[in-house]
Amino acid sequence: MAIPTNVTETFDRVGIKPSFADVIYNISPVETPFISNAGKSTATQTLHEWQTDALEPAGANAQVEGHTYGLDTRAPTVKLQNYTQITAKAVGVTGTDQAVSNYGRGQELAYQMAKVGKELKRDIEFANINTSNAKASGSSGTARESGSIDTYYGGNIPGTATTALNYYKNGGTVPTGNGSTAEAGGTDVAFTEDLLKDALKKCYELGGEPSVVLMNSTHKQTASSFNGIATNTNNISDKRVVGAVDIYVSDFSTVSFVPDRYQNANRVDVLDMSKWAIAYLRPFQTKDLSDTSDASQKLMLCEWTMEARNPNASYGIFNLA
């Protein structure tokens, strides 16, 4: 097709504005199911402590008339503790970078600090449910560390037998239930509905009322295929195929299957979320760092610890393939 003489074309132009979308696309997930569903508490020292207690086991109790009573032996409360952990990130932006115009955001420093806030939440989620990590008191030059939730499985309710453990572990190092021992080793097995049923039964026997089953994406797909609850169905009215389960009704409680991107791949946690909390010594805060150059520098930090209010209310299924 012929082009008229002297018609201006884009090929010859100078000064055309670039086509640049005024938005930044970021698909990094920000969901943190554990810390979002856990309670919030306050720590006043770097060593945070709390107590757990329970009633004595029920039993036969018939007394003769006129009996002379001796005092019963009463079990003391059980003290648990964890150390606060500092989670922080620092950002610096030059004065020039603060002054220029940007696509998809205002000032660069504000944009980076917004990202840091989300990253810190993910780091706290990871610390609690991913790598098994024993609590650590720290020292000069060594960071304090909060024990992860799995290190609090294995403790016993006062007055119960030592067989009343709230975890399944197929060999290897087992947790001691007070945050001081990381789980390690053992032989992996498949995640099955029987393991889940056993966990819910034990929670019931120990007095817990679990509401959430936290798992990674692979175990979530496995759970969706448990017999009798996840048969694929075709809904003709809205043309949907349903092949997943989010709510599981057991003999003892109704729980939600919640996938978590940061969950340890070898563990499923059956959690009574009312018995877990994040205790803050210093809530999320921003500090200005010393400006010794032509740059703005800021620090965002949070000092926190995990509070296992009564770990016996939950159950850990370890060594899952």
Secondary structure, DSSP 8 states (H G I E B T S, - for coil): ----TT---GGG-S-------SS---------HHHHHSEEEE-SSSEEEEEE------------TT-----------EEEEEE-EEEEEEEEEEHHHHHS--SSSS-HHHHHHHHHHHHHHHHHHHHHHSS----B--BTTB--B---GGGGTT---TTS-TT--SEE--SSB---SSS----B----B---HHHHHHHHHHHHHHT----EEEE-HHHHHHHTTSTTT---EEETTTTEEE---SEEE-SS-EEEEEE-TTS-TT-EEEE-GGGEEEEEEEEEEEEE----SSEEEEEEEEEEEEEES-GGGSEEE--B-
